[in-house]
Amino acid sequence: MNPTAESTVIGTERLDLHNVAIDEPAAAAGRCGTIHLPTGRVCRATARHADGCDFGPSA
């Protein structure tokens, strides 16, 4: 796992990265990375965003 700016603080490891519904390259780039399973689209919003996901084509 590549550390992100947010994961370098003790106790803030992104546990969601261990989920198969997370796109690892998007998450490594600091994005949410949640995959919409029916369509395969990936959330492009920043990691730990407050609002709903912004799904777009995977990179």
PDBQT receptor file of N, H, CA, C and O in Angstrom, charges set to zero:
ATOM      1  N   MET A   1       0.851  -1.182   0.000  1.00  0.00    +0.000 N 
ATOM      2  CA  MET A   1       0.000   0.000   0.000  1.00  0.00    +0.000 C 
ATOM      3  C   MET A   1       0.883   1.227   0.000  1.00  0.00    +0.000 C 
ATOM      4  O   MET A   1       1.810   1.327   0.804  1.00  0.00    +0.000 OA
ATOM      5  N   ASN A   2       0.612   2.148  -0.880  1.00  0.00    +0.000 N 
ATOM      6  H   ASN A   2      -0.141   2.066  -1.534  1.00  0.00    +0.000 HD
ATOM      7  CA  ASN A   2       1.337   3.413  -0.915  1.00  0.00    +0.000 C 
ATOM      8  C   ASN A   2       0.713   4.375   0.068  1.00  0.00    +0.000 C 
ATOM      9  O   ASN A   2      -0.501   4.574   0.041  1.00  0.00    +0.000 OA
ATOM     10  N   PRO A   3       1.519   4.988   0.948  1.00  0.00    +0.000 N 
ATOM     11  CA  PRO A   3       0.942   5.937   1.908  1.00  0.00    +0.000 C 
ATOM     12  C   PRO A   3       0.507   7.215   1.206  1.00  0.00    +0.000 C 
ATOM     13  O   PRO A   3       1.161   7.680   0.272  1.00  0.00    +0.000 OA
ATOM     14  N   THR A   4      -0.588   7.765   1.661  1.00  0.00    +0.000 N 
ATOM     15  H   THR A   4      -1.119   7.388   2.419  1.00  0.00    +0.000 HD
ATOM     16  CA  THR A   4      -1.055   9.053   1.158  1.00  0.00    +0.000 C 
ATOM     17  C   THR A   4      -0.799  10.080   2.237  1.00  0.00    +0.000 C 
ATOM     18  O   THR A   4      -0.430   9.721   3.355  1.00  0.00    +0.000 OA
ATOM     19  N   ALA A   5      -0.988  11.342   1.928  1.00  0.00    +0.000 N 
ATOM     20  H   ALA A   5      -1.288  11.633   1.020  1.00  0.00    +0.000 HD
ATOM     21  CA  ALA A   5      -0.787  12.388   2.918  1.00  0.00    +0.000 C 
ATOM     22  C   ALA A   5      -1.662  12.147   4.138  1.00  0.00    +0.000 C 
ATOM     23  O   ALA A   5      -1.238  12.407   5.264  1.00  0.00    +0.000 OA
ATOM     24  N   GLU A   6      -2.877  11.652   3.928  1.00  0.00    +0.000 N 
ATOM     25  H   GLU A   6      -3.221  11.441   3.013  1.00  0.00    +0.000 HD
ATOM     26  CA  GLU A   6      -3.790  11.430   5.039  1.00  0.00    +0.000 C 
ATOM     27  C   GLU A   6      -3.433  10.186   5.836  1.00  0.00    +0.000 C 
ATOM     28  O   GLU A   6      -3.732  10.121   7.029  1.00  0.00    +0.000 OA
ATOM     29  N   SER A   7      -2.804   9.199   5.214  1.00  0.00    +0.000 N 
ATOM     30  H   SER A   7      -2.561   9.251   4.246  1.00  0.00    +0.000 HD
ATOM     31  CA  SER A   7      -2.520   7.959   5.923  1.00  0.00    +0.000 C 
ATOM     32  C   SER A   7      -1.210   8.019   6.695  1.00  0.00    +0.000 C 
ATOM     33  O   SER A   7      -0.885   7.078   7.419  1.00  0.00    +0.000 OA
ATOM     34  N   THR A   8      -0.446   9.104   6.559  1.00  0.00    +0.000 N 
ATOM     35  H   THR A   8      -0.710   9.869   5.971  1.00  0.00    +0.000 HD
ATOM     36  CA  THR A   8       0.804   9.208   7.299  1.00  0.00    +0.000 C 
ATOM     37  C   THR A   8       0.581   9.589   8.754  1.00  0.00    +0.000 C 
ATOM     38  O   THR A   8       1.482   9.424   9.576  1.00  0.00    +0.000 OA
ATOM     39  N   VAL A   9      -0.589  10.089   9.086  1.00  0.00    +0.000 N 
ATOM     40  H   VAL A   9      -1.321  10.223   8.418  1.00  0.00    +0.000 HD
ATOM     41  CA  VAL A   9      -0.912  10.412  10.464  1.00  0.00    +0.000 C 
ATOM     42  C   VAL A   9      -1.310   9.117  11.168  1.00  0.00    +0.000 C 
ATOM     43  O   VAL A   9      -2.091   8.331  10.632  1.00  0.00    +0.000 OA
ATOM     44  N   ILE A  10      -0.780   8.900  12.353  1.00  0.00    +0.000 N 
ATOM     45  H   ILE A  10      -0.146   9.539  12.788  1.00  0.00    +0.000 HD
ATOM     46  CA  ILE A  10      -1.051   7.663  13.090  1.00  0.00    +0.000 C 
ATOM     47  C   ILE A  10      -2.550   7.487  13.317  1.00  0.00    +0.000 C 
ATOM     48  O   ILE A  10      -3.229   8.416  13.754  1.00  0.00    +0.000 OA
ATOM     49  N   GLY A  11      -3.060   6.297  13.022  1.00  0.00    +0.000 N 
ATOM     50  H   GLY A  11      -2.508   5.543  12.667  1.00  0.00    +0.000 HD
ATOM     51  CA  GLY A  11      -4.461   5.981  13.268  1.00  0.00    +0.000 C 
ATOM     52  C   GLY A  11      -5.408   6.391  12.152  1.00  0.00    +0.000 C 
ATOM     53  O   GLY A  11      -6.623   6.284  12.320  1.00  0.00    +0.000 OA
ATOM     54  N   THR A  12      -4.901   6.853  11.030  1.00  0.00    +0.000 N 
ATOM     55  H   THR A  12      -3.914   6.939  10.893  1.00  0.00    +0.000 HD
ATOM     56  CA  THR A  12      -5.792   7.278   9.954  1.00  0.00    +0.000 C 
ATOM     57  C   THR A  12      -5.610   6.436   8.693  1.00  0.00    +0.000 C 
ATOM     58  O   THR A  12      -5.905   6.900   7.592  1.00  0.00    +0.000 OA
ATOM     59  N   GLU A  13      -5.125   5.204   8.846  1.00  0.00    +0.000 N 
ATOM     60  H   GLU A  13      -4.885   4.828   9.740  1.00  0.00    +0.000 HD
ATOM     61  CA  GLU A  13      -4.977   4.331   7.682  1.00  0.00    +0.000 C 
ATOM     62  C   GLU A  13      -6.323   4.151   7.001  1.00  0.00    +0.000 C 
ATOM     63  O   GLU A  13      -7.342   3.990   7.673  1.00  0.00    +0.000 OA
ATOM     64  N   ARG A  14      -6.336   4.177   5.693  1.00  0.00    +0.000 N 
ATOM     65  H   ARG A  14      -5.509   4.308   5.148  1.00  0.00    +0.000 HD
ATOM     66  CA  ARG A  14      -7.581   4.002   4.949  1.00  0.00    +0.000 C 
ATOM     67  C   ARG A  14      -7.939   2.525   4.917  1.00  0.00    +0.000 C 
ATOM     68  O   ARG A  14      -7.463   1.779   4.061  1.00  0.00    +0.000 OA
ATOM     69  N   LEU A  15      -8.776   2.110   5.849  1.00  0.00    +0.000 N 
ATOM     70  H   LEU A  15      -9.163   2.715   6.545  1.00  0.00    +0.000 HD
ATOM     71  CA  LEU A  15      -9.193   0.715   5.911  1.00  0.00    +0.000 C 
ATOM     72  C   LEU A  15     -10.013   0.321   4.698  1.00  0.00    +0.000 C 
ATOM     73  O   LEU A  15     -10.087  -0.860   4.361  1.00  0.00    +0.000 OA
ATOM     74  N   ASP A  16     -10.641   1.306   4.027  1.00  0.00    +0.000 N 
ATOM     75  H   ASP A  16     -10.581   2.266   4.301  1.00  0.00    +0.000 HD
ATOM     76  CA  ASP A  16     -11.431   0.985   2.845  1.00  0.00    +0.000 C 
ATOM     77  C   ASP A  16     -10.564   0.456   1.704  1.00  0.00    +0.000 C 
ATOM     78  O   ASP A  16     -11.094  -0.141   0.767  1.00  0.00    +0.000 OA
ATOM     79  N   LEU A  17      -9.268   0.655   1.755  1.00  0.00    +0.000 N 
ATOM     80  H   LEU A  17      -8.837   1.140   2.516  1.00  0.00    +0.000 HD
ATOM     81  CA  LEU A  17      -8.398   0.137   0.697  1.00  0.00    +0.000 C 
ATOM     82  C   LEU A  17      -8.334  -1.386   0.700  1.00  0.00    +0.000 C 
ATOM     83  O   LEU A  17      -7.864  -1.985  -0.267  1.00  0.00    +0.000 OA
ATOM     84  N   HIS A  18      -8.793  -2.012   1.760  1.00  0.00    +0.000 N 
ATOM     85  H   HIS A  18      -9.174  -1.526   2.546  1.00  0.00    +0.000 HD
ATOM     86  CA  HIS A  18      -8.811  -3.467   1.841  1.00  0.00    +0.000 C 
ATOM     87  C   HIS A  18     -10.110  -4.039   1.272  1.00  0.00    +0.000 C 
ATOM     88  O   HIS A  18     -10.355  -5.240   1.386  1.00  0.00    +0.000 OA
ATOM     89  N   ASN A  19     -10.932  -3.206   0.669  1.00  0.00    +0.000 N 
ATOM     90  H   ASN A  19     -10.733  -2.231   0.576  1.00  0.00    +0.000 HD
ATOM     91  CA  ASN A  19     -12.220  -3.591   0.112  1.00  0.00    +0.000 C 
ATOM     92  C   ASN A  19     -12.066  -3.808  -1.385  1.00  0.00    +0.000 C 
ATOM     93  O   ASN A  19     -11.437  -2.997  -2.064  1.00  0.00    +0.000 OA
ATOM     94  N   VAL A  20     -12.633  -4.895  -1.910  1.00  0.00    +0.000 N 
ATOM     95  H   VAL A  20     -13.144  -5.554  -1.359  1.00  0.00    +0.000 HD
ATOM     96  CA  VAL A  20     -12.508  -5.176  -3.342  1.00  0.00    +0.000 C 
ATOM     97  C   VAL A  20     -13.294  -4.183  -4.200  1.00  0.00    +0.000 C 
ATOM     98  O   VAL A  20     -13.102  -4.144  -5.415  1.00  0.00    +0.000 OA
ATOM     99  N   ALA A  21     -14.168  -3.387  -3.600  1.00  0.00    +0.000 N 
ATOM    100  H   ALA A  21     -14.324  -3.419  -2.613  1.00  0.00    +0.000 HD
ATOM    101  CA  ALA A  21     -14.950  -2.403  -4.362  1.00  0.00    +0.000 C 
ATOM    102  C   ALA A  21     -14.248  -1.048  -4.401  1.00  0.00    +0.000 C 
ATOM    103  O   ALA A  21     -14.894  -0.030  -4.652  1.00  0.00    +0.000 OA
ATOM    104  N   ILE A  22     -12.931  -1.017  -4.156  1.00  0.00    +0.000 N 
ATOM    105  H   ILE A  22     -12.406  -1.844  -3.952  1.00  0.00    +0.000 HD
ATOM    106  CA  ILE A  22     -12.146   0.210  -4.235  1.00  0.00    +0.000 C 
ATOM    107  C   ILE A  22     -11.135   0.065  -5.364  1.00  0.00    +0.000 C 
ATOM    108  O   ILE A  22     -10.406  -0.924  -5.429  1.00  0.00    +0.000 OA
ATOM    109  N   ASP A  23     -11.093   1.049  -6.248  1.00  0.00    +0.000 N 
ATOM    110  H   ASP A  23     -11.685   1.853  -6.195  1.00  0.00    +0.000 HD
ATOM    111  CA  ASP A  23     -10.123   1.068  -7.336  1.00  0.00    +0.000 C 
ATOM    112  C   ASP A  23      -8.784   1.558  -6.755  1.00  0.00    +0.000 C 
ATOM    113  O   ASP A  23      -8.655   2.724  -6.384  1.00  0.00    +0.000 OA
ATOM    114  N   GLU A  24      -7.801   0.665  -6.683  1.00  0.00    +0.000 N 
ATOM    115  H   GLU A  24      -7.906  -0.283  -6.985  1.00  0.00    +0.000 HD
ATOM    116  CA  GLU A  24      -6.533   0.989  -6.033  1.00  0.00    +0.000 C 
ATOM    117  C   GLU A  24      -5.776   2.140  -6.687  1.00  0.00    +0.000 C 
ATOM    118  O   GLU A  24      -5.265   2.994  -5.962  1.00  0.00    +0.000 OA
ATOM    119  N   PRO A  25      -5.673   2.214  -8.015  1.00  0.00    +0.000 N 
ATOM    120  CA  PRO A  25      -4.963   3.348  -8.613  1.00  0.00    +0.000 C 
ATOM    121  C   PRO A  25      -5.627   4.699  -8.287  1.00  0.00    +0.000 C 
ATOM    122  O   PRO A  25      -4.931   5.686  -8.048  1.00  0.00    +0.000 OA
ATOM    123  N   ALA A  26      -6.950   4.742  -8.276  1.00  0.00    +0.000 N 
ATOM    124  H   ALA A  26      -7.515   3.940  -8.470  1.00  0.00    +0.000 HD
ATOM    125  CA  ALA A  26      -7.649   5.986  -7.937  1.00  0.00    +0.000 C 
ATOM    126  C   ALA A  26      -7.415   6.338  -6.470  1.00  0.00    +0.000 C 
ATOM    127  O   ALA A  26      -7.180   7.501  -6.143  1.00  0.00    +0.000 OA
ATOM    128  N   ALA A  27      -7.478   5.347  -5.589  1.00  0.00    +0.000 N 
ATOM    129  H   ALA A  27      -7.669   4.402  -5.855  1.00  0.00    +0.000 HD
ATOM    130  CA  ALA A  27      -7.259   5.596  -4.172  1.00  0.00    +0.000 C 
ATOM    131  C   ALA A  27      -5.824   6.043  -3.908  1.00  0.00    +0.000 C 
ATOM    132  O   ALA A  27      -5.589   6.911  -3.067  1.00  0.00    +0.000 OA
ATOM    133  N   ALA A  28      -4.870   5.458  -4.618  1.00  0.00    +0.000 N 
ATOM    134  H   ALA A  28      -5.061   4.753  -5.301  1.00  0.00    +0.000 HD
ATOM    135  CA  ALA A  28      -3.467   5.845  -4.454  1.00  0.00    +0.000 C 
ATOM    136  C   ALA A  28      -3.234   7.279  -4.916  1.00  0.00    +0.000 C 
ATOM    137  O   ALA A  28      -2.296   7.933  -4.462  1.00  0.00    +0.000 OA
ATOM    138  N   ALA A  29      -4.084   7.770  -5.818  1.00  0.00    +0.000 N 
ATOM    139  H   ALA A  29      -4.846   7.239  -6.188  1.00  0.00    +0.000 HD
ATOM    140  CA  ALA A  29      -3.978   9.144  -6.305  1.00  0.00    +0.000 C 
ATOM    141  C   ALA A  29      -4.714  10.123  -5.407  1.00  0.00    +0.000 C 
ATOM    142  O   ALA A  29      -4.814  11.303  -5.742  1.00  0.00    +0.000 OA
ATOM    143  N   GLY A  30      -5.238   9.658  -4.257  1.00  0.00    +0.000 N 
ATOM    144  H   GLY A  30      -5.157   8.699  -3.985  1.00  0.00    +0.000 HD
ATOM    145  CA  GLY A  30      -5.918  10.536  -3.313  1.00  0.00    +0.000 C 
ATOM    146  C   GLY A  30      -7.400  10.703  -3.572  1.00  0.00    +0.000 C 
ATOM    147  O   GLY A  30      -8.040  11.590  -3.006  1.00  0.00    +0.000 OA
ATOM    148  N   ARG A  31      -7.945   9.856  -4.422  1.00  0.00    +0.000 N 
ATOM    149  H   ARG A  31      -7.426   9.135  -4.881  1.00  0.00    +0.000 HD
ATOM    150  CA  ARG A  31      -9.373   9.892  -4.723  1.00  0.00    +0.000 C 
ATOM    151  C   ARG A  31     -10.115   8.876  -3.881  1.00  0.00    +0.000 C 
ATOM    152  O   ARG A  31      -9.500   7.999  -3.274  1.00  0.00    +0.000 OA
ATOM    153  N   CYS A  32     -11.439   8.989  -3.840  1.00  0.00    +0.000 N 
ATOM    154  H   CYS A  32     -11.938   9.702  -4.333  1.00  0.00    +0.000 HD
ATOM    155  CA  CYS A  32     -12.274   8.042  -3.098  1.00  0.00    +0.000 C 
ATOM    156  C   CYS A  32     -12.062   6.630  -3.645  1.00  0.00    +0.000 C 
ATOM    157  O   CYS A  32     -11.740   5.711  -2.892  1.00  0.00    +0.000 OA
ATOM    158  N   GLY A  33     -12.240   6.462  -4.943  1.00  0.00    +0.000 N 
ATOM    159  H   GLY A  33     -12.501   7.209  -5.554  1.00  0.00    +0.000 HD
ATOM    160  CA  GLY A  33     -11.982   5.180  -5.577  1.00  0.00    +0.000 C 
ATOM    161  C   GLY A  33     -13.070   4.144  -5.446  1.00  0.00    +0.000 C 
ATOM    162  O   GLY A  33     -12.891   3.019  -5.913  1.00  0.00    +0.000 OA
ATOM    163  N   THR A  34     -14.199   4.475  -4.829  1.00  0.00    +0.000 N 
ATOM    164  H   THR A  34     -14.344   5.389  -4.450  1.00  0.00    +0.000 HD
ATOM    165  CA  THR A  34     -15.292   3.518  -4.708  1.00  0.00    +0.000 C 
ATOM    166  C   THR A  34     -15.804   3.153  -6.098  1.00  0.00    +0.000 C 
ATOM    167  O   THR A  34     -16.035   4.029  -6.933  1.00  0.00    +0.000 OA
ATOM    168  N   ILE A  35     -15.976   1.870  -6.337  1.00  0.00    +0.000 N 
ATOM    169  H   ILE A  35     -15.789   1.159  -5.660  1.00  0.00    +0.000 HD
ATOM    170  CA  ILE A  35     -16.458   1.390  -7.631  1.00  0.00    +0.000 C 
ATOM    171  C   ILE A  35     -17.964   1.161  -7.544  1.00  0.00    +0.000 C 
ATOM    172  O   ILE A  35     -18.442   0.486  -6.632  1.00  0.00    +0.000 OA
ATOM    173  N   HIS A  36     -18.713   1.726  -8.500  1.00  0.00    +0.000 N 
ATOM    174  H   HIS A  36     -18.325   2.274  -9.241  1.00  0.00    +0.000 HD
ATOM    175  CA  HIS A  36     -20.147   1.462  -8.602  1.00  0.00    +0.000 C 
ATOM    176  C   HIS A  36     -20.263   0.120  -9.310  1.00  0.00    +0.000 C 
ATOM    177  O   HIS A  36     -20.090   0.038 -10.526  1.00  0.00    +0.000 OA
ATOM    178  N   LEU A  37     -20.553  -0.922  -8.558  1.00  0.00    +0.000 N 
ATOM    179  H   LEU A  37     -20.694  -0.856  -7.570  1.00  0.00    +0.000 HD
ATOM    180  CA  LEU A  37     -20.467  -2.283  -9.083  1.00  0.00    +0.000 C 
ATOM    181  C   LEU A  37     -21.342  -2.558 -10.311  1.00  0.00    +0.000 C 
ATOM    182  O   LEU A  37     -20.879  -3.254 -11.215  1.00  0.00    +0.000 OA
ATOM    183  N   PRO A  38     -22.594  -2.047 -10.398  1.00  0.00    +0.000 N 
ATOM    184  CA  PRO A  38     -23.382  -2.344 -11.591  1.00  0.00    +0.000 C 
ATOM    185  C   PRO A  38     -22.804  -1.756 -12.881  1.00  0.00    +0.000 C 
ATOM    186  O   PRO A  38     -22.990  -2.326 -13.957  1.00  0.00    +0.000 OA
ATOM    187  N   THR A  39     -22.100  -0.612 -12.782  1.00  0.00    +0.000 N 
ATOM    188  H   THR A  39     -21.949  -0.149 -11.908  1.00  0.00    +0.000 HD
ATOM    189  CA  THR A  39     -21.605   0.042 -13.999  1.00  0.00    +0.000 C 
ATOM    190  C   THR A  39     -20.093   0.001 -14.145  1.00  0.00    +0.000 C 
ATOM    191  O   THR A  39     -19.578   0.192 -15.247  1.00  0.00    +0.000 OA
ATOM    192  N   GLY A  40     -19.363  -0.244 -13.049  1.00  0.00    +0.000 N 
ATOM    193  H   GLY A  40     -19.780  -0.399 -12.154  1.00  0.00    +0.000 HD
ATOM    194  CA  GLY A  40     -17.916  -0.248 -13.100  1.00  0.00    +0.000 C 
ATOM    195  C   GLY A  40     -17.297   1.135 -13.050  1.00  0.00    +0.000 C 
ATOM    196  O   GLY A  40     -16.081   1.276 -13.172  1.00  0.00    +0.000 OA
ATOM    197  N   ARG A  41     -18.128   2.164 -12.871  1.00  0.00    +0.000 N 
ATOM    198  H   ARG A  41     -19.116   2.049 -12.772  1.00  0.00    +0.000 HD
ATOM    199  CA  ARG A  41     -17.609   3.529 -12.802  1.00  0.00    +0.000 C 
ATOM    200  C   ARG A  41     -16.964   3.758 -11.440  1.00  0.00    +0.000 C 
ATOM    201  O   ARG A  41     -17.329   3.108 -10.460  1.00  0.00    +0.000 OA
ATOM    202  N   VAL A  42     -16.003   4.684 -11.379  1.00  0.00    +0.000 N 
ATOM    203  H   VAL A  42     -15.707   5.211 -12.176  1.00  0.00    +0.000 HD
ATOM    204  CA  VAL A  42     -15.200   4.922 -10.176  1.00  0.00    +0.000 C 
ATOM    205  C   VAL A  42     -15.440   6.335  -9.670  1.00  0.00    +0.000 C 
ATOM    206  O   VAL A  42     -15.545   7.271 -10.462  1.00  0.00    +0.000 OA
ATOM    207  N   CYS A  43     -15.528   6.494  -8.347  1.00  0.00    +0.000 N 
ATOM    208  H   CYS A  43     -15.443   5.734  -7.704  1.00  0.00    +0.000 HD
ATOM    209  CA  CYS A  43     -15.724   7.810  -7.749  1.00  0.00    +0.000 C 
ATOM    210  C   CYS A  43     -14.458   8.634  -7.900  1.00  0.00    +0.000 C 
ATOM    211  O   CYS A  43     -13.371   8.196  -7.523  1.00  0.00    +0.000 OA
ATOM    212  N   ARG A  44     -14.607   9.833  -8.455  1.00  0.00    +0.000 N 
ATOM    213  H   ARG A  44     -15.490  10.189  -8.761  1.00  0.00    +0.000 HD
ATOM    214  CA  ARG A  44     -13.475  10.725  -8.694  1.00  0.00    +0.000 C 
ATOM    215  C   ARG A  44     -13.325  11.783  -7.612  1.00  0.00    +0.000 C 
ATOM    216  O   ARG A  44     -12.413  12.606  -7.690  1.00  0.00    +0.000 OA
ATOM    217  N   ALA A  45     -14.197  11.788  -6.598  1.00  0.00    +0.000 N 
ATOM    218  H   ALA A  45     -14.938  11.119  -6.534  1.00  0.00    +0.000 HD
ATOM    219  CA  ALA A  45     -14.118  12.776  -5.518  1.00  0.00    +0.000 C 
ATOM    220  C   ALA A  45     -12.884  12.490  -4.654  1.00  0.00    +0.000 C 
ATOM    221  O   ALA A  45     -12.324  11.395  -4.701  1.00  0.00    +0.000 OA
ATOM    222  N   THR A  46     -12.472  13.482  -3.870  1.00  0.00    +0.000 N 
ATOM    223  H   THR A  46     -12.927  14.372  -3.831  1.00  0.00    +0.000 HD
ATOM    224  CA  THR A  46     -11.308  13.296  -3.011  1.00  0.00    +0.000 C 
ATOM    225  C   THR A  46     -11.601  12.255  -1.928  1.00  0.00    +0.000 C 
ATOM    226  O   THR A  46     -12.758  12.010  -1.589  1.00  0.00    +0.000 OA
ATOM    227  N   ALA A  47     -10.554  11.655  -1.398  1.00  0.00    +0.000 N 
ATOM    228  H   ALA A  47      -9.613  11.855  -1.674  1.00  0.00    +0.000 HD
ATOM    229  CA  ALA A  47     -10.701  10.649  -0.348  1.00  0.00    +0.000 C 
ATOM    230  C   ALA A  47     -11.441  11.242   0.846  1.00  0.00    +0.000 C 
ATOM    231  O   ALA A  47     -11.232  12.398   1.212  1.00  0.00    +0.000 OA
ATOM    232  N   ARG A  48     -12.303  10.436   1.442  1.00  0.00    +0.000 N 
ATOM    233  H   ARG A  48     -12.473   9.496   1.145  1.00  0.00    +0.000 HD
ATOM    234  CA  ARG A  48     -13.094  10.807   2.626  1.00  0.00    +0.000 C 
ATOM    235  C   ARG A  48     -13.967  12.038   2.395  1.00  0.00    +0.000 C 
ATOM    236  O   ARG A  48     -14.119  12.878   3.281  1.00  0.00    +0.000 OA
ATOM    237  N   HIS A  49     -14.535  12.134   1.201  1.00  0.00    +0.000 N 
ATOM    238  H   HIS A  49     -14.411  11.451   0.481  1.00  0.00    +0.000 HD
ATOM    239  CA  HIS A  49     -15.416  13.264   0.894  1.00  0.00    +0.000 C 
ATOM    240  C   HIS A  49     -16.717  13.163   1.678  1.00  0.00    +0.000 C 
ATOM    241  O   HIS A  49     -17.144  12.077   2.069  1.00  0.00    +0.000 OA
ATOM    242  N   ALA A  50     -17.335  14.310   1.898  1.00  0.00    +0.000 N 
ATOM    243  H   ALA A  50     -16.989  15.193   1.581  1.00  0.00    +0.000 HD
ATOM    244  CA  ALA A  50     -18.556  14.365   2.734  1.00  0.00    +0.000 C 
ATOM    245  C   ALA A  50     -19.817  14.073   1.946  1.00  0.00    +0.000 C 
ATOM    246  O   ALA A  50     -20.745  13.465   2.480  1.00  0.00    +0.000 OA
ATOM    247  N   ASP A  51     -19.875  14.486   0.702  1.00  0.00    +0.000 N 
ATOM    248  H   ASP A  51     -19.121  14.980   0.268  1.00  0.00    +0.000 HD
ATOM    249  CA  ASP A  51     -21.083  14.312  -0.107  1.00  0.00    +0.000 C 
ATOM    250  C   ASP A  51     -21.085  12.981  -0.820  1.00  0.00    +0.000 C 
ATOM    251  O   ASP A  51     -20.192  12.158  -0.620  1.00  0.00    +0.000 OA
ATOM    252  N   GLY A  52     -22.097  12.767  -1.659  1.00  0.00    +0.000 N 
ATOM    253  H   GLY A  52     -22.823  13.436  -1.822  1.00  0.00    +0.000 HD
ATOM    254  CA  GLY A  52     -22.192  11.535  -2.421  1.00  0.00    +0.000 C 
ATOM    255  C   GLY A  52     -21.075  11.403  -3.423  1.00  0.00    +0.000 C 
ATOM    256  O   GLY A  52     -20.398  12.381  -3.740  1.00  0.00    +0.000 OA
ATOM    257  N   CYS A  53     -20.878  10.209  -3.922  1.00  0.00    +0.000 N 
ATOM    258  H   CYS A  53     -21.428   9.415  -3.665  1.00  0.00    +0.000 HD
ATOM    259  CA  CYS A  53     -19.807   9.929  -4.870  1.00  0.00    +0.000 C 
ATOM    260  C   CYS A  53     -20.058  10.598  -6.217  1.00  0.00    +0.000 C 
ATOM    261  O   CYS A  53     -21.202  10.816  -6.616  1.00  0.00    +0.000 OA
ATOM    262  N   ASP A  54     -18.970  10.916  -6.906  1.00  0.00    +0.000 N 
ATOM    263  H   ASP A  54     -18.041  10.738  -6.582  1.00  0.00    +0.000 HD
ATOM    264  CA  ASP A  54     -18.986  11.493  -8.255  1.00  0.00    +0.000 C 
ATOM    265  C   ASP A  54     -18.411  10.445  -9.194  1.00  0.00    +0.000 C 
ATOM    266  O   ASP A  54     -17.209  10.427  -9.458  1.00  0.00    +0.000 OA
ATOM    267  N   PHE A  55     -19.285   9.567  -9.701  1.00  0.00    +0.000 N 
ATOM    268  H   PHE A  55     -20.262   9.582  -9.487  1.00  0.00    +0.000 HD
ATOM    269  CA  PHE A  55     -18.815   8.437 -10.508  1.00  0.00    +0.000 C 
ATOM    270  C   PHE A  55     -18.516   8.866 -11.935  1.00  0.00    +0.000 C 
ATOM    271  O   PHE A  55     -19.263   9.627 -12.551  1.00  0.00    +0.000 OA
ATOM    272  N   GLY A  56     -17.405   8.356 -12.439  1.00  0.00    +0.000 N 
ATOM    273  H   GLY A  56     -16.798   7.738 -11.939  1.00  0.00    +0.000 HD
ATOM    274  CA  GLY A  56     -16.995   8.599 -13.812  1.00  0.00    +0.000 C 
ATOM    275  C   GLY A  56     -16.279   7.380 -14.335  1.00  0.00    +0.000 C 
ATOM    276  O   GLY A  56     -16.091   6.408 -13.604  1.00  0.00    +0.000 OA
ATOM    277  N   PRO A  57     -15.876   7.414 -15.594  1.00  0.00    +0.000 N 
ATOM    278  CA  PRO A  57     -15.171   6.253 -16.167  1.00  0.00    +0.000 C 
ATOM    279  C   PRO A  57     -13.852   6.010 -15.440  1.00  0.00    +0.000 C 
ATOM    280  O   PRO A  57     -13.201   6.952 -14.988  1.00  0.00    +0.000 OA
ATOM    281  N   SER A  58     -13.469   4.764 -15.332  1.00  0.00    +0.000 N 
ATOM    282  H   SER A  58     -13.998   3.998 -15.698  1.00  0.00    +0.000 HD
ATOM    283  CA  SER A  58     -12.184   4.456 -14.695  1.00  0.00    +0.000 C 
ATOM    284  C   SER A  58     -11.063   4.911 -15.617  1.00  0.00    +0.000 C 
ATOM    285  O   SER A  58     -11.216   4.961 -16.837  1.00  0.00    +0.000 OA
ATOM    286  N   ALA A  59      -9.943   5.237 -15.008  1.00  0.00    +0.000 N 
ATOM    287  H   ALA A  59      -9.819   5.196 -14.017  1.00  0.00    +0.000 HD
ATOM    288  CA  ALA A  59      -8.827   5.802 -15.787  1.00  0.00    +0.000 C 
ATOM    289  C   ALA A  59      -8.083   4.791 -16.560  1.00  0.00    +0.000 C 
ATOM    290  O   ALA A  59      -7.125   5.127 -17.256  1.00  0.00    +0.000 OA
TER     291      ALA A  59
